[in-house]
Amino acid sequence: MSIALTTTLTGTDFDTAVQRTRDALAEQGFGVLTEIDMQATLKAKLGEDMERYLILGACNPPLAHRAVGVMRQIGLLLPCNVVVREDPDNADVIIVDAMNPDIMVEATGEPALGDVARDAATKLRAAITALGGDGDTRNR
């Protein structure tokens, strides 16, 4: 199983890709609760340089409520992280990765999370597809 639902975007800049990702997530009922700028954090804390890399903590409240209703500890795997990042080899290529919700079922062994994971995957795939790009869902 791949850990990510992924698409690769060309012909757009990083900031536009981030906004398009936020919009696509919102269309599927996800709000962004957290934002981590890995590039800035690693530079400030370690003095390390890297390409632009933003982690968006996306939450769909009805899905989160259902998941927590099945297993209270599932909050450890929430929110659904979505990463918008520059390709380290080509800054003109933006990669968008969304966490594969099937990981919730795989990691917990809780089959009752299967329906929630399927519904979350459907919505995240729709958001990724709305971005265009290559639509590749392999792990990168």
HUHUQUI-V292071 format. One line per field, one symbol per residue. ss: DSSP state (H for helix, E for strand, - for the rest). phi: phi as a letter, one per 40 degrees, with the letter a starting at -180 (. if undefined). burial: + if it has 16 or more other ideal C-beta (glycine too) atoms within 10 Angstrom, else -. A space follows every 10 residues. Layout:
# HUHUQUI-V292071
ss->???
phi->???
burial->???
This chain:
# HUHUQUI-V292071
ss->---EEEEEEE ---HHHHHHH HHHHHHH--- EEEEEEEHHH HHHHHH---- --EEEEEEE- HHHHHHHHHH -HHHHHH--E EEEEEEE--E EEEEEEEEE- -HHHHHHH-- HHHHHHHHHH HHHHHHHHHH ----------
phi->.ccbbbbbbb gacdcccccc cdcccccbgc bccbabccdc cccccbgcca ccabbbccbb dccccccccc acccdcbbcc cbbbacccca ccbbbbbbdc ccddccccgc cccdcccccc cdcccccccc cggcgcbccb
burial->---++++++- -+-+--++-+ ++-++--+-+ -+-----++- ---------- ++++++++++ --++-++--+ +--+--++++ ++++++---- --++++++++ +++++--+-+ --+--++-++ +-+++-++-+ +-+---+---
